[in-house]
């Protein structure tokens, strides 16, 4: 299964690239951030539930958000199908 690859920050209009099992190591931009307690707990949940680092979980979360934003900007509707087959629309804030 493919995973969403890191975005190129300079051109957010291009589609998200996909990668397979191989990982490409690129130099990154070092940043220091302060998260709310709730955001820190959510980041910890994302990392623990996928058995990845918080750094990787944050990168995946950013890439996923960018993907959904691009789709919404192009007029796509984002849906989630519940276990009972009910469809719910995801509304981005």
C-alpha positions in Angstrom: 0.0 0.0 0.0 1.3 3.4 -0.9 1.8 6.2 1.6 1.5 9.9 1.1 4.9 11.4 0.6 6.1 14.7 1.9 5.0 17.8 0.1 7.1 20.3 -1.7 6.3 23.5 0.1 7.2 25.8 -2.8 4.5 24.4 -5.1 1.3 23.4 -3.2 -0.7 23.2 -6.4 1.0 20.1 -7.6 -0.5 16.7 -6.7 0.9 14.8 -3.8 3.5 12.3 -4.8 3.2 8.7 -3.7 6.0 6.5 -2.4 6.2 2.8 -1.8 8.3 0.9 0.8 11.6 2.7 0.1 12.2 5.9 2.1 14.0 8.9 0.6 16.1 10.9 3.1 16.0 14.6 2.4 17.4 17.5 4.5 14.6 19.2 6.3 13.9 22.6 7.9 14.5 22.6 11.6 11.6 24.1 13.5 10.5 24.6 17.1 6.8 24.7 17.8 4.5 25.0 20.8 1.4 22.9 20.7 -1.7 23.2 22.9 -2.2 20.3 25.4 -5.0 18.9 23.2 -2.9 19.1 20.0 0.1 17.4 21.8 -2.2 14.6 23.0 -3.6 14.1 19.5 -0.1 14.0 18.0 0.9 11.4 20.6 -2.2 9.4 19.7 -1.3 9.6 16.0 2.2 8.5 16.6 1.4 5.7 19.0 -1.5 4.3 16.9 0.8 3.9 13.9 4.0 2.9 15.8 5.9 5.9 14.3 7.7 8.9 15.8 5.8 12.1 16.6 7.9 13.8 13.9 6.7 11.3 11.3 3.1 11.5 12.5 3.2 15.3 12.2 4.6 15.1 8.6 1.9 12.6 7.7 -0.8 14.8 9.2 0.4 17.8 7.3 0.5 15.9 4.0 -3.0 14.4 4.6 -4.4 17.9 5.4 -2.8 19.3 2.3 -4.2 16.5 0.1 -7.8 17.0 1.4 -7.5 20.8 1.1 -6.4 20.5 -2.6 -9.2 18.1 -3.3 -11.8 20.4 -1.7 -10.4 23.4 -3.6 -11.0 21.4 -6.8 -14.6 20.9 -5.8 -14.3 17.3 -4.5 -16.5 16.1 -1.7 -14.7 14.1 1.0 -16.8 11.3 2.5 -16.3 8.8 5.3 -18.2 5.5 5.2 -19.2 4.3 8.6 -19.2 0.6 9.5 -23.0 0.6 9.1 -22.4 1.9 5.5 -23.7 5.3 6.3 -21.8 8.1 4.5 -20.8 11.3 6.3 -19.3 14.3 4.6 -16.0 15.7 6.0 -16.2 19.5 6.2 -12.8 21.2 6.5 -12.7 24.2 8.7 
